[in-house]
C-alpha cells in the first residue's frame, strides 16, 4: 500500500503536535506544488538521502500492439525518471 497524503499529514501532525493541522496541510501542498512546477519546467527534484525525480523526453517511435500484432505510432512524450538515494537503498537492504 502506498503513502496517501492524508496519512502522511496524520503522521506529521502526530510527530509535531504543536503545529496546527491547517498549517501542516498548507506546507505539504506548497511542497508538492513546487515539485510539480519544477518538473514541468524540466528541472529535477532532489530530496537528499531519499532520491531524485527528473523528466526525460521519450522519442516518438513505432511499436507493436502485443494482442493484435499491428504497428502503432507512439508520439513523443515526457516520462518521469526516479533514482533512489544511497541512504534509502541502504535502509531498504538493511545495511545500516
N, CA, C and O atoms as CSV, one atom per row, in Angstrom:
chain,resi,resn,atom,element,x,y,z
A,1,UNK,N,N,0.839,-1.177,0.000
A,1,UNK,CA,C,0.000,0.000,0.000
A,1,UNK,C,C,0.890,1.248,0.000
A,1,UNK,O,O,1.889,1.304,0.717
A,2,UNK,N,N,0.535,2.204,-0.774
A,2,UNK,CA,C,1.312,3.433,-0.890
A,2,UNK,C,C,0.983,4.415,0.220
A,2,UNK,O,O,0.069,4.205,1.018
A,3,UNK,N,N,1.744,5.478,0.246
A,3,UNK,CA,C,1.521,6.544,1.220
A,3,UNK,C,C,0.524,7.525,0.631
A,3,UNK,O,O,0.738,8.063,-0.455
A,4,UNK,N,N,-0.553,7.753,1.343
A,4,UNK,CA,C,-1.591,8.681,0.927
A,4,UNK,C,C,-1.326,10.005,1.635
A,4,UNK,O,O,-0.847,10.024,2.769
A,5,UNK,N,N,-1.637,11.106,0.966
A,5,UNK,CA,C,-1.361,12.428,1.529
A,5,UNK,C,C,-2.024,12.604,2.896
A,5,UNK,O,O,-1.430,13.206,3.790
A,6,UNK,N,N,-3.232,12.095,3.072
A,6,UNK,CA,C,-3.924,12.252,4.363
A,6,UNK,C,C,-3.205,11.483,5.478
A,6,UNK,O,O,-3.142,11.953,6.614
A,7,UNK,N,N,-2.661,10.299,5.155
A,7,UNK,CA,C,-1.927,9.536,6.174
A,7,UNK,C,C,-0.597,10.207,6.497
A,7,UNK,O,O,-0.163,10.217,7.648
A,8,UNK,N,N,0.045,10.766,5.478
A,8,UNK,CA,C,1.290,11.492,5.691
A,8,UNK,C,C,1.037,12.688,6.609
A,8,UNK,O,O,1.810,12.946,7.532
A,9,UNK,N,N,-0.034,13.403,6.350
A,9,UNK,CA,C,-0.404,14.557,7.179
A,9,UNK,C,C,-0.664,14.117,8.618
A,9,UNK,O,O,-0.256,14.793,9.562
A,10,UNK,N,N,-1.339,12.993,8.780
A,10,UNK,CA,C,-1.648,12.480,10.118
A,10,UNK,C,C,-0.371,12.133,10.883
A,10,UNK,O,O,-0.247,12.449,12.067
A,11,UNK,N,N,0.583,11.479,10.199
A,11,UNK,CA,C,1.844,11.111,10.844
A,11,UNK,C,C,2.651,12.345,11.232
A,11,UNK,O,O,3.232,12.397,12.316
A,12,UNK,N,N,2.687,13.339,10.342
A,12,UNK,CA,C,3.429,14.565,10.647
A,12,UNK,C,C,2.771,15.314,11.801
A,12,UNK,O,O,3.461,15.832,12.678
A,13,UNK,N,N,1.444,15.374,11.804
A,13,UNK,CA,C,0.755,16.082,12.900
A,13,UNK,C,C,0.924,15.350,14.227
A,13,UNK,O,O,0.943,15.991,15.277
A,14,UNK,N,N,1.048,14.029,14.206
A,14,UNK,CA,C,1.314,13.275,15.436
A,14,UNK,C,C,2.740,13.525,15.924
A,14,UNK,O,O,2.989,13.589,17.128
A,15,UNK,N,N,3.676,13.667,14.980
A,15,UNK,CA,C,5.073,13.913,15.352
A,15,UNK,C,C,5.298,15.342,15.841
A,15,UNK,O,O,6.157,15.589,16.687
A,16,UNK,N,N,4.527,16.272,15.306
A,16,UNK,CA,C,4.653,17.679,15.673
A,16,UNK,C,C,3.297,18.222,16.130
A,16,UNK,O,O,2.655,18.968,15.390
A,17,UNK,N,N,2.853,17.860,17.338
A,17,UNK,CA,C,1.512,18.269,17.791
A,17,UNK,C,C,1.366,19.771,18.045
A,17,UNK,O,O,0.245,20.269,18.141
A,18,UNK,N,N,2.480,20.499,18.155
A,18,UNK,CA,C,2.390,21.934,18.423
A,18,UNK,C,C,2.081,22.748,17.165
A,18,UNK,O,O,1.811,23.945,17.270
A,19,UNK,N,N,2.114,22.139,15.984
A,19,UNK,CA,C,1.757,22.830,14.746
A,19,UNK,C,C,0.282,22.592,14.435
A,19,UNK,O,O,-0.236,21.497,14.652
A,20,UNK,N,N,-0.381,23.613,13.931
A,20,UNK,CA,C,-1.789,23.472,13.554
A,20,UNK,C,C,-1.895,22.593,12.313
A,20,UNK,O,O,-1.042,22.647,11.427
A,21,UNK,N,N,-2.948,21.786,12.259
A,21,UNK,CA,C,-3.133,20.860,11.148
A,21,UNK,C,C,-3.294,21.607,9.823
A,21,UNK,O,O,-2.827,21.135,8.787
A,22,UNK,N,N,-3.953,22.771,9.852
A,22,UNK,CA,C,-4.146,23.530,8.613
A,22,UNK,C,C,-2.814,24.073,8.098
A,22,UNK,O,O,-2.622,24.179,6.887
A,23,UNK,N,N,-1.884,24.421,9.007
A,23,UNK,CA,C,-0.566,24.891,8.586
A,23,UNK,C,C,0.246,23.754,7.968
A,23,UNK,O,O,0.941,23.949,6.971
A,24,UNK,N,N,0.153,22.572,8.564
A,24,UNK,CA,C,0.851,21.414,8.007
A,24,UNK,C,C,0.285,21.040,6.636
A,24,UNK,O,O,1.039,20.694,5.727
A,25,UNK,N,N,-1.037,21.109,6.488
A,25,UNK,CA,C,-1.678,20.814,5.209
A,25,UNK,C,C,-1.197,21.795,4.146
A,25,UNK,O,O,-0.868,21.399,3.027
A,26,UNK,N,N,-1.159,23.065,4.499
A,26,UNK,CA,C,-0.713,24.101,3.565
A,26,UNK,C,C,0.750,23.873,3.167
A,26,UNK,O,O,1.109,24.029,2.000
A,27,UNK,N,N,1.586,23.505,4.130
A,27,UNK,CA,C,3.010,23.255,3.867
A,27,UNK,C,C,3.201,22.081,2.907
A,27,UNK,O,O,3.983,22.165,1.960
A,28,UNK,N,N,2.488,20.997,3.157
A,28,UNK,CA,C,2.592,19.824,2.274
A,28,UNK,C,C,2.122,20.174,0.867
A,28,UNK,O,O,2.747,19.770,-0.114
A,29,UNK,N,N,1.029,20.919,0.761
A,29,UNK,CA,C,0.523,21.318,-0.554
A,29,UNK,C,C,1.512,22.214,-1.291
A,29,UNK,O,O,1.680,22.083,-2.504
A,30,UNK,N,N,2.166,23.122,-0.571
A,30,UNK,CA,C,3.160,24.002,-1.197
A,30,UNK,C,C,4.342,23.181,-1.716
A,30,UNK,O,O,4.806,23.403,-2.835
A,31,UNK,N,N,4.826,22.245,-0.920
A,31,UNK,CA,C,5.962,21.405,-1.333
A,31,UNK,C,C,5.613,20.613,-2.581
A,31,UNK,O,O,6.396,20.591,-3.531
A,32,UNK,N,N,4.459,19.965,-2.599
A,32,UNK,CA,C,4.063,19.157,-3.752
A,32,UNK,C,C,3.831,20.010,-4.996
A,32,UNK,O,O,4.176,19.601,-6.105
A,33,UNK,N,N,3.247,21.197,-4.814
A,33,UNK,CA,C,3.018,22.103,-5.939
A,33,UNK,C,C,4.343,22.563,-6.541
A,33,UNK,O,O,4.487,22.606,-7.762
A,34,UNK,N,N,5.305,22.906,-5.695
A,34,UNK,CA,C,6.615,23.347,-6.189
A,34,UNK,C,C,7.360,22.216,-6.881
A,34,UNK,O,O,8.083,22.454,-7.848
A,35,UNK,N,N,7.193,20.985,-6.399
A,35,UNK,CA,C,7.807,19.841,-7.077
A,35,UNK,C,C,7.210,19.678,-8.479
A,35,UNK,O,O,7.942,19.449,-9.442
A,36,UNK,N,N,5.896,19.794,-8.592
A,36,UNK,CA,C,5.227,19.678,-9.894
A,36,UNK,C,C,5.681,20.770,-10.844
A,36,UNK,O,O,5.932,20.512,-12.021
A,37,UNK,N,N,5.788,21.999,-10.331
A,37,UNK,CA,C,6.223,23.118,-11.173
A,37,UNK,C,C,7.645,22.919,-11.678
A,37,UNK,O,O,7.942,23.193,-12.841
A,38,UNK,N,N,8.526,22.441,-10.798
A,38,UNK,CA,C,9.919,22.207,-11.189
A,38,UNK,C,C,9.990,21.140,-12.278
A,38,UNK,O,O,10.734,21.293,-13.246
A,39,UNK,N,N,9.228,20.071,-12.129
A,39,UNK,CA,C,9.230,19.000,-13.137
A,39,UNK,C,C,8.635,19.496,-14.454
A,39,UNK,O,O,9.112,19.121,-15.525
A,40,UNK,N,N,7.614,20.322,-14.388
A,40,UNK,CA,C,7.002,20.878,-15.592
A,40,UNK,C,C,8.003,21.761,-16.347
A,40,UNK,O,O,8.006,21.785,-17.578
A,41,UNK,N,N,8.857,22.492,-15.601
A,41,UNK,CA,C,9.877,23.336,-16.224
A,41,UNK,C,C,11.025,22.515,-16.800
A,41,UNK,O,O,11.823,23.026,-17.586
A,42,UNK,N,N,11.109,21.247,-16.414
A,42,UNK,CA,C,12.199,20.398,-16.889
A,42,UNK,C,C,13.330,20.278,-15.881
A,42,UNK,O,O,14.346,19.644,-16.165
A,43,UNK,N,N,13.167,20.879,-14.709
A,43,UNK,CA,C,14.172,20.762,-13.651
A,43,UNK,C,C,13.992,19.427,-12.942
A,43,UNK,O,O,12.950,18.783,-13.064
A,44,UNK,N,N,15.012,19.020,-12.203
A,44,UNK,CA,C,14.882,17.802,-11.417
A,44,UNK,C,C,14.650,18.182,-9.957
A,44,UNK,O,O,14.980,19.290,-9.533
A,45,UNK,N,N,14.085,17.263,-9.205
A,45,UNK,CA,C,13.811,17.468,-7.784
A,45,UNK,C,C,14.625,16.438,-7.015
A,45,UNK,O,O,14.486,15.234,-7.229
A,46,UNK,N,N,15.473,16.924,-6.119
A,46,UNK,CA,C,16.319,16.021,-5.346
A,46,UNK,C,C,16.012,16.169,-3.868
A,46,UNK,O,O,16.059,17.270,-3.320
A,47,UNK,N,N,15.699,15.053,-3.230
A,47,UNK,CA,C,15.496,15.005,-1.791
A,47,UNK,C,C,16.665,14.210,-1.226
A,47,UNK,O,O,16.703,12.986,-1.348
A,48,UNK,N,N,17.621,14.903,-0.606
A,48,UNK,CA,C,18.855,14.267,-0.139
A,48,UNK,C,C,18.558,13.063,0.740
A,48,UNK,O,O,17.732,13.121,1.651
A,49,UNK,N,N,19.250,11.974,0.443
A,49,UNK,CA,C,19.072,10.749,1.209
A,49,UNK,C,C,17.865,9.935,0.784
A,49,UNK,O,O,17.705,8.794,1.218
A,50,UNK,N,N,17.015,10.500,-0.057
A,50,UNK,CA,C,15.808,9.791,-0.497
A,50,UNK,C,C,15.883,9.448,-1.975
A,50,UNK,O,O,15.756,8.281,-2.348
A,51,UNK,N,N,16.086,10.447,-2.815
A,51,UNK,CA,C,16.180,10.171,-4.241
A,51,UNK,C,C,16.030,11.405,-5.098
A,51,UNK,O,O,15.912,12.528,-4.606
A,52,UNK,N,N,16.040,11.162,-6.394
A,52,UNK,CA,C,15.963,12.246,-7.368
A,52,UNK,C,C,14.884,11.918,-8.396
A,52,UNK,O,O,14.821,10.801,-8.909
A,53,UNK,N,N,14.039,12.899,-8.691
A,53,UNK,CA,C,12.981,12.752,-9.687
A,53,UNK,C,C,13.297,13.735,-10.807
A,53,UNK,O,O,13.558,14.911,-10.552
A,54,UNK,N,N,13.274,13.249,-12.052
A,54,UNK,CA,C,13.536,14.130,-13.188
A,54,UNK,C,C,12.608,13.750,-14.334
A,54,UNK,O,O,11.956,12.706,-14.310
A,55,UNK,N,N,12.564,14.626,-15.340
A,55,UNK,CA,C,11.719,14.399,-16.505
A,55,UNK,C,C,12.618,14.138,-17.709
A,55,UNK,O,O,13.602,14.846,-17.924
A,56,UNK,N,N,12.276,13.128,-18.484
A,56,UNK,CA,C,13.029,12.786,-19.684
A,56,UNK,C,C,12.050,12.757,-20.856
A,56,UNK,O,O,10.907,12.323,-20.711
A,57,UNK,N,N,12.505,13.220,-22.009
A,57,UNK,CA,C,11.666,13.172,-23.197
A,57,UNK,C,C,11.901,11.852,-23.918
A,57,UNK,O,O,13.032,11.507,-24.261
A,58,UNK,N,N,10.829,11.131,-24.140
A,58,UNK,CA,C,10.904,9.858,-24.849
A,58,UNK,C,C,10.580,10.123,-26.318
A,58,UNK,O,O,9.543,10.708,-26.632
A,59,UNK,N,N,11.460,9.698,-27.211
A,59,UNK,CA,C,11.285,9.961,-28.630
A,59,UNK,C,C,10.062,9.229,-29.195
A,59,UNK,O,O,9.622,8.207,-28.669
A,60,UNK,N,N,9.541,9.784,-30.269
A,60,UNK,CA,C,8.426,9.127,-30.967
A,60,UNK,C,C,8.946,7.822,-31.568
A,60,UNK,O,O,10.105,7.738,-31.974
A,61,UNK,N,N,8.095,6.818,-31.621
A,61,UNK,CA,C,8.529,5.519,-32.150
A,61,UNK,C,C,7.337,4.736,-32.686
A,61,UNK,O,O,6.177,5.068,-32.442
A,62,UNK,N,N,7.669,3.696,-33.418
A,62,UNK,CA,C,6.656,2.751,-33.902
A,62,UNK,C,C,6.765,1.515,-33.015
A,62,UNK,O,O,7.837,0.922,-32.896
A,63,UNK,N,N,5.665,1.135,-32.399
A,63,UNK,CA,C,5.648,-0.042,-31.523
A,63,UNK,C,C,4.588,-1.011,-32.011
A,63,UNK,O,O,3.819,-0.712,-32.925
A,64,UNK,N,N,4.562,-2.161,-31.394
A,64,UNK,CA,C,3.632,-3.198,-31.820
A,64,UNK,C,C,2.669,-3.517,-30.691
A,64,UNK,O,O,3.073,-3.699,-29.542
A,65,UNK,N,N,1.371,-3.583,-31.039
A,65,UNK,CA,C,0.350,-3.983,-30.088
A,65,UNK,C,C,0.490,-5.494,-29.897
A,65,UNK,O,O,0.332,-6.238,-30.866
A,66,UNK,N,N,0.783,-5.977,-28.680
A,66,UNK,CA,C,1.023,-7.407,-28.486
A,66,UNK,C,C,-0.202,-8.294,-28.747
A,66,UNK,O,O,-0.053,-9.471,-29.075
A,67,UNK,N,N,-1.393,-7.743,-28.604
A,67,UNK,CA,C,-2.606,-8.536,-28.846
A,67,UNK,C,C,-2.871,-8.747,-30.323
A,67,UNK,O,O,-3.094,-9.867,-30.785
A,68,UNK,N,N,-2.840,-7.637,-31.054
A,68,UNK,CA,C,-3.214,-7.711,-32.472
A,68,UNK,C,C,-2.007,-7.761,-33.401
A,68,UNK,O,O,-2.154,-8.009,-34.598
A,69,UNK,N,N,-0.814,-7.527,-32.856
A,69,UNK,CA,C,0.438,-7.502,-33.619
A,69,UNK,C,C,0.468,-6.390,-34.673
A,69,UNK,O,O,1.317,-6.413,-35.564
A,70,UNK,N,N,-0.432,-5.434,-34.585
A,70,UNK,CA,C,-0.399,-4.330,-35.550
A,70,UNK,C,C,0.542,-3.244,-35.037
A,70,UNK,O,O,0.733,-3.097,-33.830
A,71,UNK,N,N,1.128,-2.485,-35.961
A,71,UNK,CA,C,2.061,-1.424,-35.611
A,71,UNK,C,C,1.280,-0.183,-35.187
A,71,UNK,O,O,0.260,0.171,-35.778
A,72,UNK,N,N,1.793,0.462,-34.145
A,72,UNK,CA,C,1.147,1.649,-33.593
A,72,UNK,C,C,2.195,2.748,-33.475
A,72,UNK,O,O,3.284,2.518,-32.951
A,73,UNK,N,N,1.866,3.944,-33.961
A,73,UNK,CA,C,2.770,5.083,-33.837
A,73,UNK,C,C,2.566,5.729,-32.473
A,73,UNK,O,O,1.453,6.129,-32.133
A,74,UNK,N,N,3.634,5.832,-31.694
A,74,UNK,CA,C,3.579,6.444,-30.376
A,74,UNK,C,C,4.271,7.802,-30.470
A,74,UNK,O,O,5.454,7.861,-30.806
A,75,UNK,N,N,3.564,8.891,-30.182
A,75,UNK,CA,C,4.169,10.225,-30.299
A,75,UNK,C,C,5.210,10.476,-29.199
A,75,UNK,O,O,5.276,9.745,-28.211
A,76,UNK,N,N,6.016,11.521,-29.392
A,76,UNK,CA,C,6.988,11.918,-28.386
A,76,UNK,C,C,6.247,12.325,-27.115
A,76,UNK,O,O,5.205,12.976,-27.176
A,77,UNK,N,N,6.795,11.935,-25.962
A,77,UNK,CA,C,6.156,12.285,-24.698
A,77,UNK,C,C,7.202,12.406,-23.600
A,77,UNK,O,O,8.330,11.932,-23.740
A,78,UNK,N,N,6.808,13.049,-22.505
A,78,UNK,CA,C,7.687,13.196,-21.358
A,78,UNK,C,C,7.348,12.114,-20.342
A,78,UNK,O,O,6.179,11.813,-20.100
A,79,UNK,N,N,8.392,11.534,-19.750
A,79,UNK,CA,C,8.214,10.500,-18.737
A,79,UNK,C,C,9.006,10.878,-17.493
A,79,UNK,O,O,9.983,11.623,-17.574
A,80,UNK,N,N,8.588,10.367,-16.356
A,80,UNK,CA,C,9.253,10.657,-15.092
A,80,UNK,C,C,10.293,9.579,-14.823
A,80,UNK,O,O,10.024,8.387,-14.975
A,81,UNK,N,N,11.480,10.012,-14.424
A,81,UNK,CA,C,12.570,9.108,-14.072
A,81,UNK,C,C,12.826,9.230,-12.574
A,81,UNK,O,O,12.756,10.324,-12.014
A,82,UNK,N,N,13.122,8.110,-11.932
A,82,UNK,CA,C,13.369,8.077,-10.491
A,82,UNK,C,C,14.691,7.382,-10.239
A,82,UNK,O,O,14.963,6.331,-10.819
A,83,UNK,N,N,15.503,7.953,-9.390
A,83,UNK,CA,C,16.735,7.298,-8.957
A,83,UNK,C,C,16.806,7.427,-7.444
A,83,UNK,O,O,16.794,8.533,-6.903
A,84,UNK,N,N,16.879,6.289,-6.766
A,84,UNK,CA,C,16.883,6.302,-5.309
A,84,UNK,C,C,18.238,6.785,-4.786
A,84,UNK,O,O,19.267,6.631,-5.444
A,85,UNK,N,N,18.212,7.368,-3.597
A,85,UNK,CA,C,19.428,7.823,-2.937
A,85,UNK,C,C,20.138,6.658,-2.268
A,85,UNK,O,O,19.526,5.628,-1.981
A,86,UNK,N,N,21.424,6.824,-2.022
A,86,UNK,CA,C,22.218,5.758,-1.400
A,86,UNK,C,C,21.714,5.414,-0.004
A,86,UNK,O,O,21.668,4.244,0.375
A,87,UNK,N,N,21.335,6.444,0.763
A,87,UNK,CA,C,20.847,6.192,2.124
A,87,UNK,C,C,19.573,5.352,2.109
A,87,UNK,O,O,19.423,4.433,2.915
A,88,UNK,N,N,18.656,5.665,1.193
A,88,UNK,CA,C,17.412,4.900,1.079
A,88,UNK,C,C,17.692,3.465,0.664
A,88,UNK,O,O,17.092,2.533,1.200
A,89,UNK,N,N,18.591,3.284,-0.279
A,89,UNK,CA,C,18.947,1.940,-0.749
A,89,UNK,C,C,19.539,1.109,0.379
A,89,UNK,O,O,19.215,-0.071,0.517
A,90,UNK,N,N,20.406,1.716,1.190
A,90,UNK,CA,C,20.998,1.000,2.332
A,90,UNK,C,C,19.927,0.624,3.349
A,90,UNK,O,O,19.934,-0.481,3.892
A,91,UNK,N,N,19.001,1.560,3.601
A,91,UNK,CA,C,17.949,1.297,4.588
A,91,UNK,C,C,17.027,0.164,4.116
A,91,UNK,O,O,16.619,-0.682,4.911
A,92,UNK,N,N,16.706,0.156,2.826
A,92,UNK,CA,C,15.844,-0.898,2.280
A,92,UNK,C,C,16.509,-2.267,2.382
A,92,UNK,O,O,15.850,-3.267,2.667
A,93,UNK,N,N,17.817,-2.302,2.145
A,93,UNK,CA,C,18.577,-3.569,2.173
A,93,UNK,C,C,19.150,-3.900,3.542
A,93,UNK,O,O,19.992,-4.790,3.660
A,94,UNK,N,N,18.706,-3.193,4.584
A,94,UNK,CA,C,19.148,-3.427,5.969
A,94,UNK,C,C,20.657,-3.411,6.105
A,94,UNK,O,O,21.226,-4.260,6.791
A,95,UNK,N,N,21.311,-2.458,5.463
A,95,UNK,CA,C,22.758,-2.350,5.530
A,95,UNK,C,C,23.216,-1.327,6.550
A,95,UNK,O,O,24.400,-0.994,6.593
A,96,UNK,N,N,22.310,-0.821,7.371
A,96,UNK,CA,C,22.682,0.194,8.363
A,96,UNK,C,C,23.152,-0.432,9.631
A,96,UNK,O,O,23.504,0.276,10.575
